[in-house]
Amino acid sequence: MKLYSLSVLHKGASKANLLKAAYDLSSFSFFQRSSVQEFMTFTSSLIVERSSHGSRASVKEQEYLCHVYVRNDSLSAVVIADNEYPSRVCFTLLDKVLDEFSKQVDRIDWPSGSPTTINYTALDGYLAKYQNPREADAMSKVQAELDETKIILSRPELNPRQKWSPAGNELKPWTWIG
């Protein structure tokens, strides 16, 4: 599970404007990184341009899943992840990023802003934090712990409701005395 890109854009009347972006291209070779980053920036803009206001969508592009959220105020965010990354966690991240961005950056700067003029530094931190969805998202963490507990309880020798007889290689119900 991996996140590659997290972008904030403004959806204009005809074109999407990139406001800020963060990339994790460490899994690509040094010579591929600039073209991969360009591809992700282009894909993010294209997906925002083709999405309607107030919508959330997931789009498969090559081996990546692009999750987009376009708010009614034209502020948009795109996260590009691999196919294994949970989409619910992506949309939670997008919602959190857009809420924080709209509080820190004036609405007047959105239509004409660029990555060099917008002062917002939290994207790199979010991209790093959300690389492991179980640690970043509370719901995923609870689900992982629940799955782990199910696995432990399904092992016969550890299940408190059954008694394991190693000699007979069988399970026997507990006999309560009292």
C-alpha positions in Angstrom: 0.0 0.0 0.0 1.5 3.3 -1.1 0.6 6.9 -1.7 2.5 8.6 -4.5 0.9 12.1 -4.8 -1.3 14.5 -2.9 -2.4 17.6 -4.8 -4.6 20.6 -4.0 -6.1 22.3 -7.1 -8.7 25.0 -7.9 -11.3 24.0 -10.5 -11.7 27.0 -12.8 -14.3 27.5 -15.5 -12.2 25.7 -18.2 -9.0 24.6 -16.5 -7.8 23.3 -13.1 -5.1 25.3 -11.4 -2.5 23.4 -9.3 -2.1 25.2 -6.0 0.2 22.8 -4.0 1.4 19.3 -4.3 3.5 16.7 -2.6 5.1 13.6 -4.1 6.7 10.4 -2.8 8.6 9.1 -5.8 11.2 7.1 -3.9 10.0 3.8 -5.4 10.9 5.1 -8.9 14.4 5.3 -10.3 16.1 8.7 -10.3 15.8 9.1 -14.1 12.0 8.3 -14.1 11.0 10.7 -11.2 10.6 13.9 -13.2 8.4 12.2 -15.9 6.4 10.3 -13.3 5.8 13.6 -11.4 4.7 15.3 -14.6 2.4 12.5 -15.4 0.8 12.7 -11.9 0.4 16.4 -12.1 -1.2 16.2 -15.5 -3.5 13.4 -14.5 -4.6 15.2 -11.3 -5.5 18.3 -13.3 -7.3 16.3 -16.0 -9.4 14.4 -13.4 -10.4 17.6 -11.6 -11.4 19.3 -14.9 -13.6 16.3 -15.8 -15.2 16.0 -12.3 -18.3 18.0 -11.4 -18.6 20.3 -8.4 -19.5 18.5 -5.1 -18.3 15.1 -6.3 -16.0 12.3 -5.1 -14.7 9.7 -7.5 -12.0 7.1 -7.9 -10.4 6.7 -11.3 -8.1 3.9 -12.4 -5.2 5.2 -14.5 -2.7 2.5 -15.6 -1.6 0.8 -12.3 -2.7 3.7 -10.1 -6.0 4.6 -8.4 -6.7 8.4 -8.4 -9.1 9.6 -5.8 -10.6 13.0 -6.4 -12.8 15.3 -4.3 -14.1 18.5 -5.8 -15.9 20.7 -3.4 -18.8 23.1 -4.3 -16.5 26.1 -3.7 -14.2 24.7 -6.5 -11.4 23.7 -4.2 -10.2 20.2 -5.1 -7.8 17.6 -4.0 -6.4 14.4 -5.7 -4.5 11.6 -4.1 -2.8 9.0 -6.3 -2.2 5.6 -4.7 -1.7 2.0 -5.7 -4.6 -0.4 -6.1 -4.3 -1.9 -2.6 -4.6 1.4 -0.7 -8.1 1.7 1.0 -10.3 4.3 -0.8 -12.1 5.2 2.4 -8.8 6.3 4.0 -8.0 8.3 0.8 -11.3 10.3 1.0 -10.8 10.9 4.7 -7.4 12.3 3.9 -8.8 14.5 1.0 -11.5 15.9 3.3 -9.0 16.7 6.0 -6.5 18.4 3.7 -9.2 20.5 2.0 -10.7 21.7 5.3 -7.3 22.6 6.6 -6.2 24.3 3.3 -9.3 26.4 3.2 -8.7 27.7 6.7 -5.0 28.6 6.1 -5.1 29.9 2.5 -7.4 32.9 1.6 -10.1 32.1 -0.9 -9.0 35.1 -3.0 -5.7 33.3 -3.7 -7.2 30.1 -5.1 -8.0 31.1 -8.7 -4.6 32.7 -9.4 -2.3 30.8 -7.0 0.6 28.5 -7.9 2.8 26.1 -5.9 5.4 28.9 -5.5 2.9 31.6 -4.2 0.7 29.5 -1.9 2.1 29.1 1.6 0.9 25.7 2.8 3.4 23.2 4.0 1.3 20.4 5.5 1.0 18.2 2.4 4.4 16.5 2.8 3.5 15.7 6.4 0.2 14.2 5.4 1.7 12.2 2.6 4.3 10.7 5.0 1.8 10.1 7.8 -0.8 8.3 5.6 1.7 5.9 4.0 0.5 3.4 6.6 -3.3 3.7 6.7 -3.5 1.6 9.8 -1.5 4.2 11.8 -3.0 7.3 10.3 -6.6 6.4 10.3 -8.4 5.5 13.5 -11.0 3.3 11.8 -8.4 1.3 9.9 -6.4 0.9 13.1 -9.5 -0.5 15.0 -10.3 -2.8 12.0 -6.7 -4.1 11.9 -6.8 -4.9 15.7 -10.2 -6.6 15.2 -8.8 -8.7 12.4 -5.8 -9.7 14.5 -8.1 -10.6 17.4 -10.2 -12.8 15.1 -7.1 -14.6 13.9 -5.9 -15.2 17.5 -9.3 -16.5 18.6 -9.6 -18.8 15.6 -6.4 -20.6 16.7 -7.7 -23.6 18.7 -5.0 -23.6 21.3 -5.7 -20.0 22.2 -9.5 -19.9 22.1 -10.8 -19.5 25.6 -14.1 -21.4 24.8 -12.4 -24.6 23.7 -9.9 -26.9 25.3 -7.1 -28.3 23.2 -6.0 -31.8 23.7 -2.6 -32.1 22.1 -2.4 -35.8 22.7 -5.6 -36.6 20.9 -5.2 -33.7 18.4 -8.8 -32.6 18.9 -10.9 -29.9 20.4 -13.1 -30.6 23.4 -15.7 -28.2 24.9 -14.9 -26.9 28.4 -16.4 -28.8 31.2 -17.5 -26.5 33.9 -17.3 -27.7 37.5 -19.2 -26.0 40.1 
